[in-house]
């Protein structure tokens, strides 16, 4: 059976929902996969309390193992929303405050620029730290030395600069406040509290058979490589089943313990206004109605690579229910896009085992949501 027939067969088995009567997920996802030669995709949609799964293609071109709702994908920077939630939980437990300065928690940085960087800055991409950990930083000592000598280009809290170094530091501090290594705090506290039983920082041997093979732009097989702040910034591997549950929790459609629900609600508040969107804690949101053009403008790669001015919202803005909340995620071999809209009780997770541009992810999700009749 050729690839297109495999996709078609799996797509037909995937659902009998309302979407099957619209220009549905198949009509949106299949051309995208063909355009970018994506081996496999998993899409999950939550709408009116019902979850539907759409699985396409293969987890590995070598094994031809089909994609399922239990296939593990690298979720890249969607991991940042988990790190922010862990920090928010630590704040709920009065272990830290977002007004704390970073150097208060990392005494080796006393006297550095981090005397002026708050934990809120780290949680909202407003610290000014750059996106990537420098190539010559390969261990914790070198990382702390880099932080110590870093100088911001603008006053912290005035620019939104997308940063692995910022959220990575927040993850370190949150874990320190909870008296656990970060990976332990994530895998032993947050993920079990969310009921996410197939999500990992470190994929155990028992789950490796479900771990999709990623493919880079040159169609070479790749997986994420270890490095400083990888776990905190882009290190989670998860399934469409677990991630649609994560989004259901964001919508308060899936209940978790009160302290965790409060921690999550805090991550949705608006803390900084930018020209493109409102910056929450790693989530970004756009008041409805929002056009696909606005969504693309807010999510294109240039937004990640270039900073933009940010204005503090005082007090923080209560999370508006009539808004499109989203987060992209990428590694060299995987693509992720997550959306939830509280007022419409809609959520979409899109996972692929090949990198493709953010704007195409946004457009596809927007088409899926429009097909729901909203």
C-alpha positions, 0 to 999 in steps of 0.5 A: 500500500502506498503512503497516500493510501496508508494516510487515507486508511488511517484517516478514515478510521480516525473518527466518526465525529461532526468533523467528518461532515465538514471540509475536515481534518483530512482535507486540511492535514493531508495536503500539508503532509504532502507539501512538506513530506511529513511522515506522520502526524497526530491531531487531537480535537476537543470540542463540546466535551468530546475528544476526537483523534486523527492519526496519519502516516507513520512514526518511522519511515524505516519500521512503517509503524503507524501513528496512534494517539499513544505515539510519543513526539518531541514537543519542543517549546510547548514544554515551556508551558509546563515549566511555567506551571511548575513555577506557578505551583511553587508560588502557590505553595509559597516557595517563591514569589514571581517578584523575586529577583533571579539572583536572590535564588542563584547567589552566584549571580549576585552583582550581575544583571540578574539583580534586575531580572524578576522571576516574572521576567523569566516567565514572560520572555521579558528578561532580555536573555537570548533564545539559544544557549551559546554553543560553547556552553556545555555544562552547568558551570559554564552556564552559570559563568555565562549568566554572570557576565551577560549584559542586557541590551535593554532594561529587563521588562521592556522587551519581549525576547523569546528565550530558552535561557530565561525559561530555563533559569526559571525551571532551575529556580522552581526546582530549587524552591521545591528541593528537587532536581528539575526532572524529578519535579516534573516527572514526580510532581507535575505530570502525575498531578495532571494525569499525564502517564505517557509524558516524559523528560527522559523516555524510559526503555519501556516506552521507547517503542512508542517514540517516533523518529523525527526527520529534519528539513533534509529528511535525515532521521534526528532526535533532540540532543542533550544540552544545558537547559534542554529539560526546562526549555524544550525537553518533553516528549508526549502523546496527542492523548496526553496533550489534549488532556493538558489542554482540557485542563487549561480549559478547566474541562478536566479537573485537577487538584485545586492548587494545580488548577490555581497554578494553571490559571495564573499562567493564563493571566496577561502580564505584558502587552506587545504589538502582536499579542498579550504575553501570559506565562509562556502562553500567548493570547489574542482576543477574539475575533482574530484573523489568521493573518494576525495569528500568523504574524504573531507566530512566524519565526521572525517573532521568535528571532527578533525582540519587540517592545513589551509593556507591563500590565498592572495589575495583571489582566484576568485571563479573558475567556474569549481569546485564542491561546496558543504555543508553538514548539519545535525541535530539529525533527518535530513540530507542535502547535497547541491552541485552546479557546475557553469561551468556545470550549475548543482545543487542538493539538497538532504533532508532526515528526518533521519540522515545518513552518509555524505559519502553516501550523497556525493556518491548519489549526485555524481551518480546523477550528473554523470547520467546527462552525465557530 
